[in-house]
Amino acid sequence: MRRCLTAFEKFVRTSEKRLSEVSTAMVVSLMVLGVLDVIGRYAFNAPIPGANEIGSMLMIGMICFVWSDTQFSNAHINVEILYEHYPRKTKVVVRMTGLILSTILFAVIVWQSLLQAAWHWEEGRTYQSVPISTVPVELFVPVGALLLCFRFVIQLMQLIPQLSNNTENDAF
């Protein structure tokens, strides 16, 4: 069982790193697109057609693809005024409760965004100024959310032994 969990953790961590790299490439692409659009608009009076839509597509990926890596790095904003004063076991229970609720929320996001993407696929929906299907971009959300769900499950599995462990843990 432990070997399966370790292999799963490796898969998730590798996926997080790759999606973070894709997100970084999207940031660079967005900056280049913005610069080229401004130069085209003001220097040549010829902006890039669909630059706003392409920028929106890139932003969706930039955000969704780093959700899980941010959770892994614990780089999100925490407000821990009361939490700091809880006993160790209470911290574990609170953290587990938050992870369970977050997993449920993001599982619903995966489900609903996949349903929406399937509906738009059937409709053949495209962007107005760029003749590109919206579906690939709409899949950024469920991919990022599913990977985040995997990260939540891994963190839950790592917390379970701490419920019975009597030693202090600095992870809280």
C-alpha positions as CSV (number, residue, x, y, z in Angstrom):
1,M,0.0,0.0,0.0
2,R,2.8,2.4,0.9
3,R,4.6,1.7,-2.4
4,C,1.4,2.5,-4.3
5,L,1.0,5.8,-2.4
6,T,4.6,6.7,-3.0
7,A,4.2,6.0,-6.8
8,F,1.0,8.1,-6.8
9,E,2.8,10.9,-4.9
10,K,5.6,10.8,-7.5
11,F,3.1,11.0,-10.4
12,V,1.2,13.9,-8.8
13,R,4.5,15.8,-8.0
14,T,5.8,15.3,-11.5
15,S,2.5,16.5,-13.0
16,E,2.5,19.5,-10.7
17,K,6.0,20.5,-11.8
18,R,5.1,20.0,-15.5
19,L,2.0,22.1,-15.3
20,S,3.9,24.8,-13.4
21,E,6.3,24.9,-16.3
22,V,3.4,25.2,-18.7
23,S,2.0,27.9,-16.6
24,T,5.3,29.8,-16.6
25,A,5.4,29.5,-20.4
26,M,1.9,30.9,-20.5
27,V,3.0,33.9,-18.4
28,V,5.9,34.6,-20.8
29,S,3.5,34.1,-23.8
30,L,1.0,36.5,-22.3
31,M,3.7,39.1,-21.8
32,V,5.1,38.7,-25.4
33,L,1.5,38.9,-26.8
34,G,0.8,42.0,-24.8
35,V,4.0,43.7,-25.9
36,L,3.4,42.8,-29.6
37,D,-0.2,43.9,-29.4
38,V,0.7,47.3,-28.0
39,I,3.5,47.7,-30.6
40,G,1.2,46.7,-33.4
41,R,-1.6,48.9,-32.2
42,Y,0.4,52.1,-31.6
43,A,3.3,51.8,-34.1
44,F,1.5,50.2,-37.1
45,N,-2.2,50.8,-36.2
46,A,-2.6,47.0,-36.6
47,P,-3.4,45.3,-33.3
48,I,-3.2,41.5,-33.1
49,P,-6.7,40.1,-33.8
50,G,-8.1,38.2,-30.9
51,A,-5.3,39.3,-28.5
52,N,-7.8,39.8,-25.6
53,E,-9.3,36.3,-26.1
54,I,-5.9,34.7,-26.4
55,G,-4.8,36.5,-23.2
56,S,-7.9,35.3,-21.4
57,M,-7.2,31.7,-22.5
58,L,-3.6,32.0,-21.2
59,M,-4.7,33.4,-17.9
60,I,-7.1,30.5,-17.2
61,G,-4.3,28.1,-17.7
62,M,-1.8,30.2,-15.7
63,I,-4.1,30.1,-12.7
64,C,-5.5,26.6,-12.9
65,F,-2.2,24.8,-13.6
66,V,-0.5,26.0,-10.5
67,W,-3.3,25.3,-8.0
68,S,-1.8,22.0,-6.9
69,D,1.8,23.2,-6.8
70,T,0.7,26.1,-4.7
71,Q,-1.0,23.7,-2.3
72,F,2.1,21.5,-2.2
73,S,4.4,24.5,-1.4
74,N,1.9,25.8,1.2
75,A,2.2,29.1,-0.7
76,H,-1.4,30.2,-0.3
77,I,-2.6,32.8,2.2
78,N,-3.3,31.5,5.7
79,V,-5.0,33.3,8.5
80,E,-4.0,31.5,11.7
81,I,-4.7,33.8,14.5
82,L,-6.7,31.2,16.5
83,Y,-5.2,28.1,14.8
84,E,-1.7,28.8,16.3
85,H,-3.1,28.3,19.8
86,Y,-4.9,25.0,19.2
87,P,-3.6,21.7,20.6
88,R,-1.7,19.5,18.1
89,K,-4.6,17.0,17.7
90,T,-7.1,19.8,17.1
91,K,-4.8,21.2,14.4
92,V,-4.7,17.9,12.7
93,V,-8.5,17.5,12.8
94,V,-9.1,21.1,11.6
95,R,-6.6,20.6,8.8
96,M,-8.2,17.3,7.8
97,T,-11.6,18.8,7.8
98,G,-10.4,21.6,5.6
99,L,-8.8,19.1,3.2
100,I,-11.9,17.0,3.0
101,L,-14.2,19.9,2.3
102,S,-11.7,21.3,-0.2
103,T,-11.6,17.9,-1.9
104,I,-15.4,17.8,-2.2
105,L,-15.5,21.4,-3.5
106,F,-12.9,20.8,-6.2
107,A,-14.3,17.4,-7.2
108,V,-17.6,19.2,-7.9
109,I,-15.7,21.8,-9.9
110,V,-14.1,19.0,-11.9
111,W,-17.4,17.3,-12.5
112,Q,-19.3,20.5,-13.5
113,S,-16.5,21.9,-15.7
114,L,-16.3,18.6,-17.6
115,L,-20.1,18.7,-18.1
116,Q,-19.8,22.3,-19.4
117,A,-16.9,21.4,-21.7
118,A,-18.9,18.4,-23.1
119,W,-21.9,20.6,-23.7
120,H,-19.8,23.2,-25.5
121,W,-18.2,20.4,-27.5
122,E,-21.6,19.3,-28.7
123,E,-22.5,22.9,-29.6
124,G,-19.3,23.4,-31.4
125,R,-18.7,26.6,-29.5
126,T,-15.8,28.9,-30.6
127,Y,-14.4,32.2,-29.6
128,Q,-15.9,35.2,-31.5
129,S,-12.8,36.8,-32.9
130,V,-10.6,33.7,-33.0
131,P,-12.0,30.6,-34.7
132,I,-10.8,28.3,-32.0
133,S,-12.9,25.8,-30.0
134,T,-13.4,26.9,-26.4
135,V,-13.3,23.2,-25.2
136,P,-9.5,22.8,-24.9
137,V,-9.3,25.9,-22.7
138,E,-12.3,24.8,-20.7
139,L,-10.4,21.6,-19.9
140,F,-7.7,23.7,-18.1
141,V,-10.1,24.0,-15.1
142,P,-10.9,20.3,-14.6
143,V,-7.2,19.3,-15.1
144,G,-6.0,21.8,-12.5
145,A,-8.8,21.0,-10.1
146,L,-8.3,17.2,-10.5
147,L,-4.6,17.5,-9.7
148,L,-5.5,19.6,-6.7
149,C,-7.9,16.9,-5.5
150,F,-5.1,14.4,-5.8
151,R,-2.8,16.7,-3.7
152,F,-5.6,17.0,-1.1
153,V,-5.9,13.3,-0.9
154,I,-2.1,12.8,-0.5
155,Q,-2.1,15.4,2.3
156,L,-5.0,13.7,4.0
157,M,-3.2,10.4,3.9
158,Q,-0.1,12.0,5.4
159,L,-2.2,13.5,8.3
160,I,-3.9,10.3,9.3
161,P,-0.9,8.8,11.2
162,Q,-0.6,12.1,13.1
163,L,-3.9,11.6,14.8
164,S,-2.4,8.9,17.0
165,N,1.2,10.2,17.0
166,N,2.1,11.9,20.3
167,T,5.1,13.8,19.1
168,E,4.9,17.4,18.2
169,N,5.0,18.2,14.5
170,D,6.4,21.4,13.1
171,A,4.3,21.1,10.0
172,F,1.5,22.9,11.7
